[in-house]
Amino acid sequence: MKSTWKLKVRMALTMIILFTIVYFLVILAGSYLGIGGPSFYLIISLCIVAAQYWFGPTLVKHSMNVRPLSESEAPNIHQMVEELAREAGVPKPQVELSEINVPNAFAYGRSKRSGHIAITRPILGLLDRNELKAVLGHEMGHIKHNDMIVTAIVSLVPMICYYIVLSFMFSRNNENNAGIIIGILGYVFYLIGQLLVLFISRTREYYADEASVEYGNRPADLVSALYKLSYGAARCDDETIKDVNTVRAFFVNDVDNATRDLNDFRQIDFDGDGSISEEELRELSQRNVDVSTSNKIMELFSTHPDSLKRVKRLSELEN
């Protein structure tokens, strides 16, 4: 099993930096308002983290319209998840169905012992068995790495910073403009927090891709699945994509960038058959991938890695 210590260190450092930021801002705001002290705000911060840890999975479940998928309904999917869980060395996650009209899959839960893997209904008619198993392997990687709850917790920090901005930037009681200064600092930290959360989100996707291959799936099957999922999301109307925009970090690919990703995949679909074969992936591994400057900039604001960079890394895993 490939070591994931770098991922764990990055997640730990990101959490430390983000909660240092929010703790500093909350103390600053509290001092300005003349309420509480450092210990009080530490307790408040810990309570917020505990609440997100405990209620986070429930919020995901309701926001993604999830229900249990019984073994009698989908025996093949349960079998695949059981095989992958055995390969990953984790308890079998609960298998669920999400009534979202975008083809995709996602994992959530408090820990690897209480994991959930959900698929959306449209994915069932889009991917073949090997592609679906590769996607489920990717989600199993998230459960194995325990990165779902970290992402859910750190995502709170930019939100807190944003509420501080709204509370102080436009306050009518800005004595000596102190409230405006707090609001400006909050906005700066909000931007920094967003970039850090997106960075961690992109990093964990690379590790989940590699985990899927380690669990016995072919890189070409995962790449073909990403290709088809981009195609499926690109066909969805803007309103459907907008409805899932706030939870897109949980998905296998960034549905908000589906059209651009689809164009990237078509560049490496050398025979134009709508899927990526092992031969095409091996050919890509021998080539240099040139990511444009504009795509590099856009990647900074994306929940997922640039599709060409992601596929290039997967091509290097192809035997």
DRENDO-1510 file (C-alpha; in Angstrom, 1 decimal, always signed):
<recs>
REC; n; res; u; v; w
REC; 1; MET; +0.0; +0.0; +0.0 .
REC; 2; LYS; +1.4; +3.4; -1.0 .
REC; 3; SER; +2.2; +5.6; +1.9 .
REC; 4; THR; -0.2; +8.4; +2.6 .
REC; 5; TRP; +1.9; +10.3; +5.2 .
REC; 6; LYS; +2.2; +13.3; +2.9 .
REC; 7; LEU; -1.6; +13.6; +2.6 .
REC; 8; LYS; -2.0; +13.2; +6.4 .
REC; 9; VAL; +0.7; +15.9; +7.1 .
REC; 10; ARG; -0.9; +18.3; +4.6 .
REC; 11; MET; -4.4; +17.8; +6.1 .
REC; 12; ALA; -3.0; +18.3; +9.6 .
REC; 13; LEU; -1.1; +21.5; +8.6 .
REC; 14; THR; -4.1; +22.8; +6.8 .
REC; 15; MET; -6.4; +22.3; +9.8 .
REC; 16; ILE; -3.9; +24.0; +12.1 .
REC; 17; ILE; -3.5; +27.0; +9.8 .
REC; 18; LEU; -7.2; +27.4; +9.2 .
REC; 19; PHE; -8.2; +27.1; +12.8 .
REC; 20; THR; -5.4; +29.5; +13.9 .
REC; 21; ILE; -6.9; +32.0; +11.4 .
REC; 22; VAL; -10.4; +31.6; +12.6 .
REC; 23; TYR; -9.4; +31.7; +16.3 .
REC; 24; PHE; -7.5; +34.9; +15.7 .
REC; 25; LEU; -10.4; +36.5; +13.9 .
REC; 26; VAL; -12.9; +35.5; +16.5 .
REC; 27; ILE; -10.7; +36.8; +19.3 .
REC; 28; LEU; -10.3; +40.1; +17.4 .
REC; 29; ALA; -14.0; +40.3; +16.9 .
REC; 30; GLY; -14.8; +39.5; +20.5 .
REC; 31; SER; -12.3; +42.0; +21.8 .
REC; 32; TYR; -13.9; +44.7; +19.6 .
REC; 33; LEU; -17.3; +43.8; +20.9 .
REC; 34; GLY; -16.1; +43.5; +24.5 .
REC; 35; ILE; -17.3; +39.9; +25.1 .
REC; 36; GLY; -15.6; +36.8; +26.2 .
REC; 37; GLY; -11.9; +36.0; +26.3 .
REC; 38; PRO; -9.4; +33.6; +24.7 .
REC; 39; SER; -10.6; +30.6; +26.7 .
REC; 40; PHE; -14.2; +31.3; +25.9 .
REC; 41; TYR; -13.5; +31.5; +22.2 .
REC; 42; LEU; -11.4; +28.3; +22.3 .
REC; 43; ILE; -14.4; +26.5; +23.8 .
REC; 44; ILE; -16.7; +28.0; +21.1 .
REC; 45; SER; -14.3; +26.9; +18.3 .
REC; 46; LEU; -14.1; +23.4; +19.7 .
REC; 47; CYS; -17.8; +23.2; +20.0 .
REC; 48; ILE; -18.2; +24.2; +16.3 .
REC; 49; VAL; -15.7; +21.5; +15.2 .
REC; 50; ALA; -17.5; +18.9; +17.4 .
REC; 51; ALA; -20.8; +19.9; +15.9 .
REC; 52; GLN; -19.5; +19.6; +12.4 .
REC; 53; TYR; -17.9; +16.3; +13.1 .
REC; 54; TRP; -21.1; +14.9; +14.6 .
REC; 55; PHE; -23.7; +16.4; +12.4 .
REC; 56; GLY; -21.7; +16.7; +9.1 .
REC; 57; PRO; -22.7; +13.2; +7.7 .
REC; 58; THR; -26.4; +13.9; +8.5 .
REC; 59; LEU; -26.2; +17.3; +6.6 .
REC; 60; VAL; -24.5; +15.6; +3.6 .
REC; 61; LYS; -27.2; +12.9; +3.6 .
REC; 62; HIS; -30.1; +15.4; +3.6 .
REC; 63; SER; -28.5; +17.8; +1.1 .
REC; 64; MET; -27.7; +15.0; -1.3 .
REC; 65; ASN; -31.1; +13.3; -1.0 .
REC; 66; VAL; -29.6; +10.0; +0.0 .
REC; 67; ARG; -31.3; +6.8; +0.9 .
REC; 68; PRO; -30.0; +3.2; +1.7 .
REC; 69; LEU; -29.5; +1.0; -1.4 .
REC; 70; SER; -30.4; -2.6; -0.3 .
REC; 71; GLU; -28.5; -5.6; -1.4 .
REC; 72; SER; -31.6; -7.0; -3.1 .
REC; 73; GLU; -31.8; -3.8; -5.3 .
REC; 74; ALA; -28.2; -3.8; -6.3 .
REC; 75; PRO; -26.4; -7.1; -5.5 .
REC; 76; ASN; -23.5; -6.4; -8.0 .
REC; 77; ILE; -22.8; -3.0; -6.4 .
REC; 78; HIS; -22.8; -4.5; -2.9 .
REC; 79; GLN; -20.4; -7.2; -4.1 .
REC; 80; MET; -18.0; -4.7; -5.6 .
REC; 81; VAL; -18.0; -2.5; -2.5 .
REC; 82; GLU; -17.4; -5.6; -0.3 .
REC; 83; GLU; -14.5; -6.7; -2.5 .
REC; 84; LEU; -13.0; -3.2; -2.4 .
REC; 85; ALA; -13.4; -2.9; +1.4 .
REC; 86; ARG; -11.6; -6.1; +1.8 .
REC; 87; GLU; -8.7; -4.9; -0.4 .
REC; 88; ALA; -8.6; -1.6; +1.5 .
REC; 89; GLY; -8.8; -3.3; +4.9 .
REC; 90; VAL; -11.8; -1.3; +6.2 .
REC; 91; PRO; -15.3; -2.3; +7.3 .
REC; 92; LYS; -17.8; -2.5; +4.4 .
REC; 93; PRO; -19.3; +1.0; +4.1 .
REC; 94; GLN; -23.0; +1.5; +3.9 .
REC; 95; VAL; -24.1; +1.6; +0.2 .
REC; 96; GLU; -26.6; +4.3; -0.7 .
REC; 97; LEU; -28.4; +5.9; -3.6 .
REC; 98; SER; -28.5; +9.7; -4.1 .
REC; 99; GLU; -31.5; +11.0; -6.0 .
REC; 100; ILE; -29.4; +13.7; -7.7 .
REC; 101; ASN; -29.7; +14.1; -11.5 .
REC; 102; VAL; -26.0; +14.4; -12.1 .
REC; 103; PRO; -24.1; +11.1; -12.8 .
REC; 104; ASN; -21.5; +10.7; -10.0 .
REC; 105; ALA; -20.5; +9.1; -6.7 .
REC; 106; PHE; -19.3; +10.3; -3.3 .
REC; 107; ALA; -18.2; +9.1; +0.1 .
REC; 108; TYR; -18.9; +10.6; +3.5 .
REC; 109; GLY; -18.8; +9.7; +7.2 .
REC; 110; ARG; -17.0; +10.4; +10.4 .
REC; 111; SER; -14.4; +7.7; +10.0 .
REC; 112; LYS; -13.4; +4.6; +8.1 .
REC; 113; ARG; -15.5; +2.6; +10.5 .
REC; 114; SER; -18.7; +4.5; +9.8 .
REC; 115; GLY; -18.2; +5.2; +6.1 .
REC; 116; HIS; -20.9; +5.7; +3.4 .
REC; 117; ILE; -20.5; +5.3; -0.3 .
REC; 118; ALA; -23.3; +6.7; -2.4 .
REC; 119; ILE; -24.0; +6.7; -6.1 .
REC; 120; THR; -26.4; +8.9; -8.0 .
REC; 121; ARG; -29.1; +7.2; -10.1 .
REC; 122; PRO; -27.8; +8.5; -13.5 .
REC; 123; ILE; -24.4; +6.8; -13.1 .
REC; 124; LEU; -26.0; +3.4; -13.4 .
REC; 125; GLY; -26.8; +3.7; -17.1 .
REC; 126; LEU; -23.6; +5.5; -18.0 .
REC; 127; LEU; -20.6; +3.4; -16.8 .
REC; 128; ASP; -19.8; -0.3; -17.4 .
REC; 129; ARG; -19.0; -2.6; -14.5 .
REC; 130; ASN; -15.2; -2.1; -14.5 .
REC; 131; GLU; -15.6; +1.7; -14.7 .
REC; 132; LEU; -18.1; +1.8; -11.9 .
REC; 133; LYS; -15.9; -0.4; -9.7 .
REC; 134; ALA; -13.0; +2.0; -10.4 .
REC; 135; VAL; -15.1; +4.9; -9.3 .
REC; 136; LEU; -16.2; +3.0; -6.2 .
REC; 137; GLY; -12.5; +2.2; -5.5 .
REC; 138; HIS; -11.8; +5.9; -5.7 .
REC; 139; GLU; -14.5; +6.6; -3.0 .
REC; 140; MET; -13.1; +3.7; -0.9 .
REC; 141; GLY; -9.8; +5.5; -1.0 .
REC; 142; HIS; -11.4; +8.5; +0.6 .
REC; 143; ILE; -12.8; +6.3; +3.4 .
REC; 144; LYS; -9.5; +4.6; +3.9 .
REC; 145; HIS; -7.7; +7.9; +4.1 .
REC; 146; ASN; -10.3; +9.4; +6.5 .
REC; 147; ASP; -10.2; +12.6; +4.4 .
REC; 148; MET; -14.0; +13.1; +4.1 .
REC; 149; ILE; -14.5; +14.5; +7.6 .
REC; 150; VAL; -11.4; +16.7; +7.4 .
REC; 151; THR; -12.7; +18.3; +4.3 .
REC; 152; ALA; -16.1; +18.8; +5.9 .
REC; 153; ILE; -14.5; +20.4; +9.0 .
REC; 154; VAL; -12.0; +22.7; +7.3 .
REC; 155; SER; -14.8; +23.9; +4.9 .
REC; 156; LEU; -16.4; +25.6; +7.9 .
REC; 157; VAL; -13.5; +28.0; +8.3 .
REC; 158; PRO; -14.0; +30.1; +5.2 .
REC; 159; MET; -17.7; +30.2; +6.0 .
REC; 160; ILE; -17.0; +31.6; +9.5 .
REC; 161; CYS; -14.6; +34.2; +8.0 .
REC; 162; TYR; -17.3; +35.2; +5.5 .
REC; 163; TYR; -19.9; +35.8; +8.3 .
REC; 164; ILE; -17.4; +37.9; +10.1 .
REC; 165; VAL; -16.9; +40.0; +7.0 .
REC; 166; LEU; -20.7; +40.5; +6.7 .
REC; 167; SER; -21.1; +41.4; +10.3 .
REC; 168; PHE; -18.3; +43.9; +10.5 .
REC; 169; MET; -17.7; +45.4; +7.1 .
REC; 170; PHE; -21.2; +46.8; +6.9 .
REC; 171; SER; -21.7; +47.5; +10.6 .
REC; 172; ARG; -23.1; +51.0; +11.4 .
REC; 173; ASN; -21.1; +51.1; +14.7 .
REC; 174; ASN; -17.6; +51.3; +13.3 .
REC; 175; GLU; -15.7; +53.2; +16.0 .
REC; 176; ASN; -12.4; +54.4; +14.6 .
REC; 177; ASN; -13.1; +52.2; +11.6 .
REC; 178; ALA; -12.0; +49.2; +13.7 .
REC; 179; GLY; -15.0; +47.2; +12.4 .
REC; 180; ILE; -14.1; +47.8; +8.8 .
REC; 181; ILE; -10.5; +46.7; +9.5 .
REC; 182; ILE; -11.8; +43.5; +11.0 .
REC; 183; GLY; -14.0; +43.0; +8.0 .
REC; 184; ILE; -11.1; +43.5; +5.6 .
REC; 185; LEU; -9.0; +41.1; +7.5 .
REC; 186; GLY; -11.9; +38.6; +7.5 .
REC; 187; TYR; -12.2; +38.8; +3.8 .
REC; 188; VAL; -8.4; +38.3; +3.3 .
REC; 189; PHE; -8.5; +35.3; +5.5 .
REC; 190; TYR; -11.7; +34.1; +3.8 .
REC; 191; LEU; -9.8; +34.0; +0.4 .
REC; 192; ILE; -6.8; +32.3; +2.0 .
REC; 193; GLY; -9.0; +29.8; +3.6 .
REC; 194; GLN; -10.8; +29.0; +0.4 .
REC; 195; LEU; -7.6; +28.4; -1.4 .
REC; 196; LEU; -6.3; +26.1; +1.3 .
REC; 197; VAL; -9.5; +24.1; +1.4 .
REC; 198; LEU; -9.4; +23.8; -2.4 .
REC; 199; PHE; -5.8; +22.7; -2.3 .
REC; 200; ILE; -6.5; +19.9; +0.2 .
REC; 201; SER; -9.5; +18.9; -1.8 .
REC; 202; ARG; -7.4; +18.5; -5.0 .
REC; 203; THR; -4.6; +16.7; -3.1 .
REC; 204; ARG; -6.9; +14.1; -1.7 .
REC; 205; GLU; -8.3; +13.3; -5.2 .
REC; 206; TYR; -4.9; +12.3; -6.4 .
REC; 207; TYR; -4.5; +9.9; -3.5 .
REC; 208; ALA; -7.9; +8.4; -4.0 .
REC; 209; ASP; -7.2; +7.8; -7.7 .
REC; 210; GLU; -4.0; +5.9; -6.7 .
REC; 211; ALA; -5.9; +4.0; -4.1 .
REC; 212; SER; -8.4; +2.8; -6.7 .
REC; 213; VAL; -5.6; +1.3; -8.7 .
REC; 214; GLU; -4.0; -0.3; -5.6 .
REC; 215; TYR; -7.4; -2.0; -4.9 .
REC; 216; GLY; -7.1; -3.8; -8.3 .
REC; 217; ASN; -8.8; -1.4; -10.8 .
REC; 218; ARG; -7.1; -0.5; -14.0 .
REC; 219; PRO; -6.2; +3.2; -14.5 .
REC; 220; ALA; -7.8; +3.1; -17.9 .
REC; 221; ASP; -11.2; +2.2; -16.4 .
REC; 222; LEU; -11.0; +5.1; -14.0 .
REC; 223; VAL; -10.0; +7.5; -16.7 .
REC; 224; SER; -12.8; +6.3; -18.9 .
REC; 225; ALA; -15.2; +6.7; -16.0 .
REC; 226; LEU; -14.0; +10.3; -15.5 .
REC; 227; TYR; -14.4; +10.9; -19.2 .
REC; 228; LYS; -18.0; +9.7; -19.2 .
REC; 229; LEU; -18.9; +11.5; -16.0 .
REC; 230; SER; -17.7; +14.7; -17.5 .
REC; 231; TYR; -19.9; +14.0; -20.6 .
REC; 232; GLY; -22.9; +13.3; -18.4 .
REC; 233; ALA; -22.4; +16.4; -16.3 .
REC; 234; ALA; -21.9; +18.5; -19.5 .
REC; 235; ARG; -25.3; +17.4; -20.7 .
REC; 236; CYS; -27.1; +18.6; -17.5 .
REC; 237; ASP; -28.8; +21.9; -17.6 .
REC; 238; ASP; -27.3; +24.9; -15.7 .
REC; 239; GLU; -30.0; +24.7; -13.0 .
REC; 240; THR; -29.2; +21.1; -12.1 .
REC; 241; ILE; -25.5; +21.9; -11.9 .
REC; 242; LYS; -26.2; +25.0; -9.8 .
REC; 243; ASP; -28.2; +22.9; -7.3 .
REC; 244; VAL; -25.2; +20.7; -6.5 .
REC; 245; ASN; -22.5; +23.4; -6.8 .
REC; 246; THR; -22.0; +23.7; -3.0 .
REC; 247; VAL; -21.4; +20.0; -2.6 .
REC; 248; ARG; -19.3; +19.3; -5.7 .
REC; 249; ALA; -16.1; +18.8; -3.7 .
REC; 250; PHE; -17.6; +15.4; -2.6 .
REC; 251; PHE; -17.9; +14.2; -6.2 .
REC; 252; VAL; -15.4; +12.2; -8.2 .
REC; 253; ASN; -14.9; +15.1; -10.6 .
REC; 254; ASP; -15.8; +18.8; -10.6 .
REC; 255; VAL; -19.2; +18.9; -12.3 .
REC; 256; ASP; -18.8; +22.7; -12.6 .
REC; 257; ASN; -15.9; +22.3; -15.0 .
REC; 258; ALA; -17.4; +19.4; -16.9 .
REC; 259; THR; -17.4; +21.0; -20.4 .
REC; 260; ARG; -13.8; +22.0; -20.1 .
REC; 261; ASP; -12.8; +18.6; -18.8 .
REC; 262; LEU; -14.7; +16.9; -21.6 .
REC; 263; ASN; -12.7; +18.9; -24.2 .
REC; 264; ASP; -9.5; +17.8; -22.4 .
REC; 265; PHE; -10.5; +14.1; -22.5 .
REC; 266; ARG; -11.3; +14.3; -26.2 .
REC; 267; GLN; -7.7; +15.3; -26.8 .
REC; 268; ILE; -6.5; +12.0; -25.5 .
REC; 269; ASP; -9.3; +9.9; -26.9 .
REC; 270; PHE; -7.1; +9.2; -30.0 .
REC; 271; ASP; -9.6; +6.8; -31.7 .
REC; 272; GLY; -12.6; +8.9; -30.8 .
REC; 273; ASP; -14.7; +6.0; -29.4 .
REC; 274; GLY; -15.8; +7.8; -26.2 .
REC; 275; SER; -13.6; +5.9; -23.8 .
REC; 276; ILE; -9.9; +5.6; -22.9 .
REC; 277; SER; -8.1; +2.3; -23.6 .
REC; 278; GLU; -5.0; +1.0; -22.0 .
REC; 279; GLU; -3.1; +1.6; -25.2 .
REC; 280; GLU; -4.2; +5.3; -25.3 .
REC; 281; LEU; -3.2; +5.7; -21.7 .
REC; 282; ARG; +0.2; +4.1; -22.3 .
REC; 283; GLU; +0.7; +6.4; -25.3 .
REC; 284; LEU; -0.2; +9.4; -23.1 .
REC; 285; SER; +2.4; +8.3; -20.5 .
REC; 286; GLN; +5.1; +8.8; -23.2 .
REC; 287; ARG; +4.0; +12.3; -24.0 .
REC; 288; ASN; +4.4; +15.6; -22.3 .
REC; 289; VAL; +1.2; +17.2; -21.1 .
REC; 290; ASP; +1.1; +20.9; -21.6 .
REC; 291; VAL; -1.4; +22.6; -19.3 .
REC; 292; SER; -2.2; +26.2; -20.4 .
REC; 293; THR; -1.5; +29.1; -18.0 .
REC; 294; SER; -5.3; +29.8; -17.9 .
REC; 295; ASN; -6.0; +26.2; -16.9 .
REC; 296; LYS; -3.3; +26.4; -14.2 .
REC; 297; ILE; -5.0; +29.5; -12.8 .
REC; 298; MET; -8.4; +28.0; -13.0 .
REC; 299; GLU; -7.2; +24.9; -11.2 .
REC; 300; LEU; -6.4; +27.0; -8.1 .
REC; 301; PHE; -10.1; +27.7; -7.8 .
REC; 302; SER; -11.3; +24.2; -8.5 .
REC; 303; THR; -12.2; +21.4; -6.1 .
REC; 304; HIS; -10.5; +18.8; -8.3 .
REC; 305; PRO; -7.1; +18.6; -10.2 .
REC; 306; ASP; -6.8; +19.7; -13.8 .
REC; 307; SER; -8.1; +16.8; -15.8 .
REC; 308; LEU; -5.0; +16.5; -18.0 .
REC; 309; LYS; -2.7; +16.5; -15.0 .
REC; 310; ARG; -4.9; +14.0; -13.3 .
REC; 311; VAL; -5.0; +11.6; -16.3 .
REC; 312; LYS; -1.2; +12.0; -16.8 .
REC; 313; ARG; -0.6; +10.8; -13.3 .
REC; 314; LEU; -2.9; +7.9; -13.8 .
REC; 315; SER; -1.2; +7.0; -17.1 .
REC; 316; GLU; +2.1; +6.6; -15.2 .
REC; 317; LEU; +0.4; +3.8; -13.1 .
REC; 318; GLU; -0.6; +1.9; -16.2 .
REC; 319; ASN; +1.6; -1.2; -16.6 .
</recs>
